[in-house]
Amino acid sequence: MFRKIENLPYDVLGISFHGKVTYEDYAHGVIPAFEEMLEKHDVFRVLIMIHPDFEGFEIAAMWEDMSYGLRHWNNVSHFAVICDSSSWVKSAVAVFSPFFPGEVRSYDMEEMDKAKSWIENPNM
């Protein structure tokens, strides 16, 4: 399931994932949220929260995430990923972040304020 994180600066998109993310979640939630940001900004920042109950993406959602993400690779300057410290997501972020053209940082769940502070003002 996808939820948008509110109360972030106008140029920061916040996304929260719980349970299993379906193609419908991605196509009717995540992509429209990205498209809304792209209408206003050529480049923006993203805060992603992966909750401990996250079960992953359906195959179709994963495919859509990869293909859409590659098309908009350069539209995101900074990613803050918040997840459980023992999560496989933290390992995946560490493996893939060197290939991302922007800056990526991962945070533990209890570091939400720290993650928000960085994504809201990444040059500080």
C-alpha contacts under 8 A as a table, 3 or more apart, distances in Angstrom:
res1	aa1	res2	aa2	distance
1	M	17	F	5.66
1	M	18	H	5.02
1	M	19	G	5.79
1	M	20	K	5.86
1	M	21	V	4.82
1	M	22	T	6.98
1	M	25	D	6.16
2	F	15	I	6.96
2	F	16	S	5.77
2	F	17	F	4.88
2	F	18	H	6.57
2	F	21	V	6.70
2	F	25	D	5.91
2	F	26	Y	7.50
2	F	29	G	6.70
2	F	30	V	7.15
3	R	15	I	5.90
3	R	16	S	5.01
3	R	17	F	6.50
3	R	29	G	7.73
4	K	13	L	7.81
4	K	14	G	5.64
4	K	15	I	4.72
4	K	16	S	6.03
4	K	33	A	7.92
5	I	8	L	7.42
5	I	13	L	7.49
5	I	14	G	4.48
5	I	15	I	5.45
5	I	16	S	6.38
6	E	14	G	6.84
8	L	11	D	8.00
8	L	12	V	6.07
8	L	13	L	7.33
8	L	14	G	7.19
8	L	120	E	7.53
9	P	12	V	5.43
9	P	120	E	6.63
10	Y	13	L	7.90
11	D	37	M	7.27
11	D	41	H	7.09
11	D	44	F	5.28
11	D	45	R	6.36
12	V	44	F	6.00
12	V	45	R	4.72
12	V	46	V	5.46
12	V	47	L	7.06
12	V	119	I	7.48
12	V	120	E	7.11
13	L	33	A	7.58
13	L	34	F	7.56
13	L	37	M	7.25
13	L	44	F	7.59
13	L	45	R	6.30
13	L	46	V	4.77
13	L	47	L	6.14
14	G	46	V	5.83
14	G	47	L	4.62
14	G	48	I	5.88
14	G	49	M	7.86
15	I	30	V	7.69
15	I	46	V	7.64
15	I	47	L	6.22
15	I	48	I	4.85
15	I	49	M	6.25
16	S	48	I	5.79
16	S	49	M	4.62
16	S	50	I	6.06
16	S	51	H	7.38
17	F	21	V	7.15
17	F	48	I	7.78
17	F	49	M	6.25
17	F	50	I	5.10
17	F	51	H	6.15
17	F	54	F	6.41
18	H	21	V	7.29
18	H	50	I	6.74
18	H	51	H	5.55
18	H	52	P	7.65
18	H	53	D	5.78
18	H	54	F	4.63
18	H	55	E	7.42
19	G	53	D	5.28
19	G	54	F	4.19
19	G	55	E	4.95
19	G	56	G	7.09
20	K	54	F	6.19
20	K	55	E	4.85
20	K	56	G	5.30
20	K	57	F	5.77
20	K	58	E	7.00
21	V	25	D	6.04
21	V	26	Y	7.09
21	V	55	E	7.65
21	V	56	G	6.17
21	V	57	F	4.61
21	V	58	E	6.14
21	V	61	A	6.98
22	T	25	D	5.07
22	T	26	Y	6.39
22	T	57	F	6.15
22	T	58	E	5.27
22	T	60	A	7.60
22	T	61	A	5.72
23	Y	26	Y	5.06
23	Y	27	A	5.88
23	Y	57	F	7.96
23	Y	58	E	6.54
23	Y	60	A	5.58
23	Y	61	A	4.17
23	Y	62	M	7.95
23	Y	64	E	7.72
24	E	27	A	5.07
24	E	28	H	5.59
24	E	29	G	7.55
24	E	61	A	7.76
25	D	28	H	5.52
25	D	29	G	5.22
25	D	30	V	6.75
25	D	61	A	7.95
26	Y	29	G	5.31
26	Y	30	V	4.76
26	Y	31	I	6.09
26	Y	61	A	5.97
26	Y	64	E	7.62
26	Y	65	D	7.59
27	A	30	V	6.36
27	A	31	I	5.54
27	A	32	P	7.33
27	A	61	A	7.79
27	A	64	E	7.95
28	H	31	I	6.52
28	H	32	P	6.27
29	G	32	P	5.62
29	G	33	A	6.21
30	V	33	A	5.16
30	V	34	F	6.29
31	I	34	F	5.06
31	I	35	E	6.03
32	P	35	E	4.88
32	P	36	E	6.02
33	A	36	E	5.18
33	A	37	M	6.49
34	F	37	M	5.13
34	F	38	L	6.17
35	E	38	L	4.92
35	E	39	E	6.22
36	E	39	E	5.27
36	E	40	K	6.86
37	M	40	K	5.34
37	M	41	H	5.86
37	M	44	F	7.35
38	L	41	H	5.05
38	L	42	D	5.86
38	L	43	V	7.52
38	L	75	N	7.80
39	E	42	D	7.75
41	H	44	F	6.19
42	D	75	N	5.92
43	V	74	N	7.33
43	V	75	N	4.37
43	V	76	V	5.41
43	V	77	S	6.28
44	F	75	N	6.33
44	F	76	V	5.08
44	F	77	S	5.98
44	F	78	H	7.46
45	R	76	V	5.41
45	R	77	S	5.61
45	R	78	H	4.86
45	R	79	F	6.12
45	R	119	I	6.76
46	V	76	V	6.93
46	V	78	H	6.27
46	V	79	F	4.92
46	V	80	A	6.37
46	V	119	I	7.33
47	L	79	F	5.87
47	L	80	A	4.78
47	L	81	V	6.07
47	L	82	I	7.74
47	L	115	A	7.84
47	L	116	K	7.46
47	L	119	I	6.82
48	I	79	F	7.41
48	I	80	A	6.14
48	I	81	V	4.81
48	I	82	I	6.10
49	M	81	V	5.91
49	M	82	I	4.62
49	M	83	C	6.05
50	I	54	F	6.32
50	I	81	V	7.44
50	I	82	I	6.02
50	I	83	C	4.89
50	I	84	D	7.58
50	I	89	V	7.98
51	H	54	F	5.46
51	H	83	C	6.16
51	H	84	D	7.13
51	H	109	M	7.96
52	P	83	C	7.10
52	P	84	D	6.01
52	P	87	S	7.71
57	F	60	A	7.87
57	F	61	A	5.71
57	F	62	M	5.46
58	E	61	A	5.18
58	E	62	M	6.12
59	I	62	M	5.03
59	I	63	W	6.15
60	A	63	W	5.12
60	A	64	E	6.17
61	A	64	E	5.05
61	A	65	D	6.03
62	M	65	D	4.99
62	M	66	M	6.24
63	W	66	M	5.21
63	W	67	S	6.17
64	E	67	S	5.24
64	E	68	Y	5.78
65	D	68	Y	5.34
65	D	69	G	5.67
66	M	69	G	5.09
66	M	70	L	6.11
67	S	70	L	5.31
67	S	71	R	6.47
68	Y	71	R	5.22
68	Y	72	H	6.44
69	G	72	H	5.21
69	G	73	W	5.64
70	L	73	W	4.95
72	H	75	N	5.32
72	H	76	V	7.46
73	W	76	V	6.55
73	W	100	F	7.66
73	W	101	P	7.50
74	N	77	S	7.00
74	N	101	P	6.79
74	N	102	G	7.64
76	V	79	F	7.32
76	V	102	G	6.79
77	S	101	P	7.50
77	S	102	G	4.57
77	S	103	E	6.43
78	H	102	G	5.40
78	H	103	E	4.79
78	H	104	V	5.77
78	H	119	I	6.98
78	H	122	P	7.68
79	F	102	G	7.60
79	F	103	E	6.34
79	F	104	V	4.69
79	F	105	R	6.39
79	F	119	I	7.30
80	A	104	V	5.93
80	A	105	R	5.05
80	A	106	S	5.75
80	A	107	Y	7.31
80	A	115	A	6.18
80	A	116	K	7.93
80	A	118	W	7.86
80	A	119	I	6.26
81	V	93	V	7.94
81	V	104	V	7.62
81	V	105	R	6.29
81	V	106	S	4.62
81	V	107	Y	6.08
81	V	115	A	7.78
82	I	106	S	5.76
82	I	107	Y	4.67
82	I	108	D	5.59
82	I	109	M	5.68
82	I	111	E	7.64
82	I	112	M	6.91
82	I	115	A	7.25
83	C	87	S	6.67
83	C	89	V	7.05
83	C	90	K	6.78
83	C	106	S	7.53
83	C	107	Y	6.41
83	C	108	D	5.27
83	C	109	M	5.23
84	D	87	S	5.16
84	D	90	K	7.66
84	D	108	D	5.45
84	D	109	M	5.49
85	S	90	K	6.73
85	S	107	Y	7.79
85	S	108	D	5.25
85	S	109	M	7.39
86	S	90	K	7.37
87	S	90	K	5.63
87	S	91	S	7.28
88	W	91	S	5.18
88	W	92	A	6.26
89	V	92	A	4.95
89	V	93	V	6.10
90	K	93	V	5.17
90	K	94	A	6.34
90	K	106	S	6.72
91	S	94	A	5.11
91	S	95	V	6.29
92	A	95	V	5.09
92	A	96	F	6.10
93	V	96	F	5.34
93	V	97	S	5.54
93	V	104	V	7.91
93	V	106	S	7.16
94	A	97	S	5.67
94	A	98	P	7.67
95	V	98	P	7.06
96	F	99	F	5.68
96	F	100	F	7.00
97	S	100	F	5.23
97	S	103	E	7.62
97	S	104	V	5.91
98	P	101	P	7.87
100	F	103	E	7.21
100	F	104	V	7.67
106	S	115	A	7.92
107	Y	111	E	5.83
107	Y	112	M	7.30
107	Y	114	K	7.94
107	Y	115	A	6.35
108	D	111	E	5.31
108	D	112	M	7.43
109	M	112	M	5.97
110	E	113	D	7.99
111	E	114	K	5.18
111	E	115	A	6.18
112	M	115	A	5.09
112	M	116	K	6.11
113	D	116	K	5.13
113	D	117	S	6.03
114	K	117	S	5.07
114	K	118	W	6.27
115	A	118	W	5.22
115	A	119	I	6.14
116	K	119	I	5.22
116	K	120	E	5.89
117	S	120	E	5.30
117	S	121	N	6.18
117	S	122	P	7.82
118	W	121	N	5.15
118	W	122	P	4.78
118	W	123	N	7.93
118	W	124	M	7.45
119	I	122	P	5.27
121	N	124	M	5.92
